[in-house]
């Protein structure tokens, strides 16, 4: 019946033989194999029985009727578009996280070379880790908003030209921008134990979130752990961990000395 409805009844879906190329899979009602998103599962359930429990997917009664099949295909097409959008957003979020990890890792490793980071569609960044300057084919706002396809970093050529305009960014400003986006997206930060202190205030880009200026004022005065900093800045530990990891990478936060830790805890 799905062959018969191929492209008919106003359906945009087409019949294909390759299961890996399918957007919608029709399976037995007791099917238990994992199907990766964004593909949609439609279970064929014998009439008069209860559909098998499933965390997602549709069900259609068998034997099949044409009207029920068209309804199922239309619903599957809508679910597929929703799932595809979610998968694309997740991939973009993962790419932003990976880009930040690469930049932070290079800073912590003491990288001094010019490095090319491809971000998809012919766009990229050339980061000079010695000066902290970035030459980019994208403005920062567009870079943070678009879906990225991150390529492996490589040594940047001496001369690099982009199609269209070239933009100059600051590495520290981009890192704070990435940090804010990942906080807003709810990406979990890595745990950081111990006590730290800010040795100088961050640039204005770091202070755009509410209560961050209060946090900075307190953290430059004394060493604190994540919990203390969260209380002092009236922020969540989630936000503090992201803030601290960026501050450590940029060298404006340092571990507390024994004397600082002892004085603060006394």
C-alpha positions as CSV (number, residue, x, y, z in Angstrom):
1,X,0.0,0.0,0.0
2,X,2.9,2.4,0.7
3,X,4.2,1.7,-2.8
4,X,0.7,2.5,-4.2
5,X,0.6,5.8,-2.3
6,X,4.1,6.8,-3.5
7,X,3.7,10.5,-4.3
8,X,-0.1,10.2,-4.4
9,X,-2.9,11.9,-2.4
10,X,-0.8,15.1,-2.1
11,X,1.9,13.3,0.0
12,X,5.4,14.7,-0.2
13,X,6.9,11.4,0.9
14,X,8.4,8.9,-1.6
15,X,8.8,5.1,-1.4
16,X,12.4,4.0,-1.1
17,X,13.9,0.5,-0.8
18,X,16.9,1.5,1.4
19,X,15.8,1.5,5.1
20,X,18.7,3.8,6.0
21,X,17.3,6.4,3.6
22,X,13.8,6.2,5.1
23,X,12.3,9.0,7.1
24,X,9.4,6.7,8.2
25,X,9.7,3.0,9.1
26,X,6.7,0.7,9.2
27,X,7.5,-2.1,11.7
28,X,5.6,-4.9,13.5
29,X,3.8,-3.8,16.7
30,X,6.3,-5.6,18.9
31,X,9.4,-4.2,17.2
32,X,12.2,-3.6,19.8
33,X,15.2,-2.4,17.7
34,X,16.5,1.1,18.2
35,X,15.8,3.6,15.4
36,X,17.9,6.7,15.6
37,X,16.2,10.1,15.2
38,X,15.0,11.9,13.3
39,X,13.4,8.8,11.6
40,X,9.8,8.1,12.7
41,X,8.5,4.6,13.6
42,X,5.0,3.6,12.7
43,X,3.9,0.3,14.4
44,X,1.5,-2.0,12.5
45,X,-0.9,-3.2,15.3
46,X,-3.4,-5.9,14.7
47,X,-7.0,-4.6,15.1
48,X,-8.4,-5.2,18.5
49,X,-5.0,-5.3,20.3
50,X,-3.2,-2.7,22.3
51,X,-0.1,-1.1,20.7
52,X,3.1,-2.1,22.2
53,X,4.6,0.4,24.7
54,X,7.0,2.7,22.9
55,X,8.7,6.0,23.9
56,X,8.0,7.5,20.6
57,X,6.4,6.7,17.2
58,X,3.0,6.2,15.7
59,X,0.7,3.3,15.4
60,X,-1.7,2.2,12.6
61,X,-4.1,-0.7,12.7
62,X,-3.7,-3.6,10.3
63,X,-5.1,-4.8,8.0
64,X,-4.5,-1.3,6.5
65,X,-7.0,1.0,5.0
66,X,-6.1,3.7,2.5
67,X,-7.4,6.6,4.6
68,X,-5.6,5.4,7.7
69,X,-2.4,5.0,5.8
70,X,-2.5,8.5,4.4
71,X,-3.3,9.9,7.9
72,X,-0.3,8.0,9.3
73,X,2.0,9.2,6.6
74,X,0.9,12.8,7.0
75,X,1.5,12.6,10.8
76,X,4.8,10.9,10.3
77,X,6.0,13.6,7.9
78,X,5.1,16.3,10.4
79,X,6.9,14.4,13.3
80,X,9.9,13.9,11.1
81,X,10.2,17.6,10.4
82,X,10.0,18.4,14.1
83,X,12.5,15.7,15.0
84,X,14.9,16.8,12.2
85,X,14.8,20.4,13.6
86,X,15.6,19.1,17.1
87,X,18.5,17.0,15.8
88,X,19.9,19.9,13.8
89,X,19.7,22.1,16.9
90,X,21.5,19.5,19.0
91,X,24.2,19.1,16.4
92,X,24.7,22.9,16.4
93,X,24.8,23.0,20.1
94,X,27.4,20.2,20.2
95,X,29.5,22.0,17.6
96,X,29.5,25.2,19.7
97,X,30.6,23.2,22.7
98,X,33.3,21.4,20.7
99,X,34.6,24.8,19.3
100,X,34.8,26.2,22.8
101,X,36.6,23.1,24.1
102,X,39.1,23.4,21.3
103,X,39.8,27.1,22.0
104,X,40.0,26.5,25.8
105,X,42.2,23.4,25.3
106,X,44.6,25.4,23.1
107,X,44.8,28.2,25.6
108,X,45.4,25.9,28.6
109,X,48.1,24.0,26.5
110,X,49.9,27.3,25.9
111,X,49.3,27.2,22.1
112,X,51.1,30.0,20.3
113,X,50.5,29.2,16.6
114,X,47.9,30.6,14.2
115,X,45.3,27.9,13.8
116,X,42.5,27.5,11.2
117,X,39.1,26.3,12.4
118,X,36.6,25.4,9.7
119,X,33.0,25.9,10.7
120,X,31.2,24.7,7.5
121,X,29.8,26.2,4.3
122,X,33.3,27.6,3.4
123,X,33.5,29.7,6.6
124,X,36.2,29.6,9.2
125,X,38.3,31.3,11.8
126,X,42.0,31.9,11.9
127,X,43.0,32.2,15.6
128,X,46.3,33.8,16.6
129,X,46.8,32.4,20.1
130,X,49.8,34.6,20.6
131,X,47.9,37.9,20.2
132,X,44.3,36.7,20.9
133,X,43.1,38.1,17.6
134,X,40.8,36.2,15.3
135,X,40.2,36.7,11.5
136,X,36.8,35.3,10.6
137,X,34.5,35.1,7.6
138,X,31.6,35.5,10.0
139,X,30.6,38.2,12.5
140,X,30.5,36.9,16.1
141,X,26.7,37.1,16.3
142,X,26.2,35.1,13.1
143,X,28.9,32.5,14.2
144,X,27.0,31.9,17.5
145,X,23.6,31.6,15.8
146,X,24.2,29.5,12.8
147,X,24.5,25.6,12.7
148,X,28.2,24.8,12.6
149,X,30.0,21.9,11.0
150,X,33.3,21.9,12.8
151,X,36.3,20.6,10.9
152,X,39.6,19.4,12.5
153,X,41.8,22.4,13.3
154,X,44.9,22.8,11.2
155,X,47.9,25.1,10.9
156,X,46.7,28.3,9.3
157,X,48.4,29.3,6.0
158,X,50.4,32.6,6.0
159,X,47.8,34.2,3.8
160,X,44.1,33.4,4.2
161,X,41.3,34.9,2.1
162,X,37.5,34.5,2.6
163,X,34.7,34.9,0.0
164,X,33.1,38.2,1.1
165,X,33.9,40.4,4.0
166,X,36.5,39.6,6.6
167,X,35.8,40.3,10.3
168,X,38.2,40.8,13.2
169,X,37.2,39.2,16.5
170,X,38.8,38.9,19.9
171,X,39.4,35.4,21.3
172,X,38.4,36.4,24.8
173,X,35.2,38.0,23.6
174,X,34.3,35.0,21.5
175,X,34.9,32.7,24.5
176,X,32.5,34.7,26.7
177,X,30.0,34.7,23.9
178,X,30.2,30.9,23.5
179,X,29.9,30.6,27.3
180,X,26.7,32.6,27.4
181,X,25.1,30.7,24.6
182,X,25.9,27.3,26.2
183,X,24.5,28.5,29.5
184,X,21.3,29.7,27.7
185,X,21.0,26.3,25.9
186,X,21.3,24.4,29.2
187,X,24.5,22.5,28.3
188,X,26.0,20.9,31.4
189,X,29.4,22.3,32.5
190,X,32.2,20.2,33.8
191,X,32.7,20.0,37.5
192,X,35.5,22.1,38.9
193,X,36.6,21.5,42.5
194,X,38.7,23.7,44.8
195,X,38.8,27.4,45.6
196,X,39.7,30.2,43.2
197,X,40.1,33.9,43.0
198,X,39.8,36.4,40.2
199,X,43.1,38.3,39.9
200,X,41.5,41.0,37.6
201,X,38.0,41.7,36.4
202,X,36.9,40.2,33.1
203,X,36.1,42.3,30.0
204,X,32.6,43.8,29.6
205,X,31.5,40.9,27.4
206,X,31.6,38.7,30.6
207,X,29.4,41.0,32.6
208,X,26.2,41.0,30.4
209,X,24.4,38.4,32.6
210,X,22.4,39.7,35.6
211,X,24.3,39.5,38.9
212,X,27.7,38.9,37.2
213,X,29.1,42.3,38.3
214,X,28.2,41.3,41.9
215,X,30.0,38.0,41.5
216,X,33.1,39.7,40.1
217,X,33.2,42.2,42.9
218,X,33.1,39.5,45.5
219,X,35.4,37.1,43.8
220,X,38.2,39.6,43.3
221,X,38.1,40.3,47.1
222,X,38.5,36.7,48.3
223,X,39.0,33.1,47.2
224,X,35.8,31.0,47.0
225,X,34.6,27.6,45.9
226,X,31.8,27.2,43.4
227,X,29.1,27.1,46.1
228,X,30.3,30.2,47.9
229,X,30.6,32.1,44.6
230,X,27.1,31.1,43.7
231,X,25.8,32.5,47.0
232,X,27.9,35.6,46.7
233,X,26.7,36.4,43.2
234,X,23.2,35.0,43.6
235,X,23.7,32.8,40.6
236,X,23.3,29.1,40.1
237,X,26.3,26.7,40.4
238,X,25.6,25.9,36.8
239,X,26.4,29.4,35.7
240,X,29.4,29.7,38.1
241,X,31.0,26.6,36.6
242,X,30.8,28.0,33.1
243,X,32.0,31.4,34.3
244,X,35.0,29.9,36.2
245,X,36.1,27.6,33.4
246,X,36.3,30.5,31.0
247,X,38.0,32.7,33.5
248,X,40.6,30.0,34.2
249,X,41.3,29.5,30.4
250,X,41.8,33.3,30.0
251,X,44.1,33.4,33.0
252,X,42.0,35.9,35.1
253,X,41.2,33.3,37.7
254,X,43.8,31.3,39.7
255,X,43.7,28.6,42.4
256,X,43.7,29.9,45.9
257,X,47.0,29.7,47.8
258,X,47.1,27.8,51.1
259,X,47.2,31.1,53.0
260,X,44.2,32.4,51.1
261,X,42.2,29.2,51.7
262,X,43.1,29.2,55.4
263,X,42.2,32.8,55.9
264,X,38.9,32.5,54.1
265,X,37.8,29.4,55.9
266,X,38.9,30.7,59.4
